[in-house]
């Protein structure tokens, strides 16, 4: 696994620097044609990030954003809503749940065809990174959160 952090142009150069043609599936997920190498990329206004791996993968980066109850009610499961209502740092955990869900959806390559509230990253009122068949992790980098999801 290789994770790359930089500006948008640098990330695009890293993704495009090989001889593989990039195509997309019916949901818009890009991948290398006829290759066992997978990638995913994400960006904010200031930073971009990419992952390149030998398994299906997804990555997301977000600047920690303000907790928004309207969005929470649209994208979070009941367990996640209960969790967010119990924590003091709502902005951080709201953003964390968002990037975890985005990374997972990018990994499986189905866009938003699965409602985000159907994906649950909370168990027993704690963040749960154990999804059967996937490895999920995250890192906090100053005011950003990066989440990675890989099959296997």
N, C-alpha and C positions, 0 to 999 in steps of 0.2 A: 504494500500500500504506500502510495506517495501522496502527501497532502501539500498543496502549494498555496501560498498566501502572497498577494501582491495587488497591483492595480488591474483593471479589467483588460487592458491591452496585453499585459504580461501573461495573464491567465489564458487568454485566447491563443497567444503564441505557443504556450506550453501544450495546449490541447491539439493545436494544428500542426505541430512540428514533426509529425510522423507521416508515413505514406498512406495511411488509411483514409478512405472516404468516409465522411460523416453523413449518416442518414438519420431519420427519425421514425419512431413507431407511430401508430395512429393517434396517440395521445400527445405527441410532440417531444417525447424523450429522445435526446440525441444519443447515438452510439456509433462506434466504428463498424463499418460494414466488413463482414467476413473476418472478424477478429475475436480473440478471447480476452481482449483488454477492454475494460469498462471505465467510464468516467462520468463525473457529475461536476457541475460548477454552480456558483451562486455569487451574488454581489450585493453590496449596499452602495450608497453614494460614494463612500470613501475607500472601501476595501472589497477585494474579490478573493475567492477561495475556490480551489478545485481538488478533487480526489481522483486518482487513477489507480485501478486495482484489477486483479484477475477474477474478481467476482462482481456481480451487480452491486452498485453502490449509489448512494445519494448523499448530498451535502447541502447544508444551508447555513447562512450567516445572517445575523440581524444585529443591529445596534439595539441595546436594551431600550424597549419602548414603554410608554405609559400604559398601565393597566386600563383596559377598555371593556367594561361590563357587557356592552352590546356585542362586541366581537367574541368575548368569552362565551356568551350564551349561544353563539352560532357555531363555534368551532370546538368547544370542549365537551367531554363526556360529563355525566353527573358526578362521577368520582373526582374528576379534575376540577369541576366547579366547587365542590365541597373543599377540596384541598386548597384552592386559591383563596377561598373565603377564610381559611384558617391560618394563612401565613402572613407575616408582617411585610415581607418584601414582594408584594404583588407584582410590581413591574418586572423584576428579575424572573420570577417563576412563570408569569404570563408569556414572556419572550421565550423562555426555555421550552415551554410546551409547544409554542408555535414552531420553533426551529426543529424540534424532534419530529413533529408531524410532517413538516415539509421535507426533511431528509428521508423519512420513511416513504413518503409518496413518490419522491424522486427515485428512490431505490427500486421500488416495485414498478415504476414507469407507467402509472395509470392516471397521471395528472390529478385533477380534482373530481374524478369520476366516483371516488369513494368519499362520502361526506367526512370531513375532519373530525366531527364529534363521535364517529364510530371507532376512531383510533384512540386507545386509552393508554396513557403513560403514567397513571397513578394507581397504586395498589396499597391498601391499608393506610391511606392518607400520606403516602410517601411517593417520590418520583421512582418509577419502576422502569428500568431499561431492558427488562427481559421480555422480548417478543420472540415467540417460538420461530426458529429458523433464521433469526436475524441477530446481528451484533450491533448494538447501538451505544454510542458514546458521545460525550460533549466536552467542550473546553470553554472556559471564560477567558477572554483576552481583553483586558481593560473594560471598555463599555460595550463589548461585543460578545455574543455567544455563537459558537460554531458547533453544529451537530452533524454526526456522521452515522450513516446506517449502511450495513453491508449484509448481503445474504450469507448464510452459513454460520 
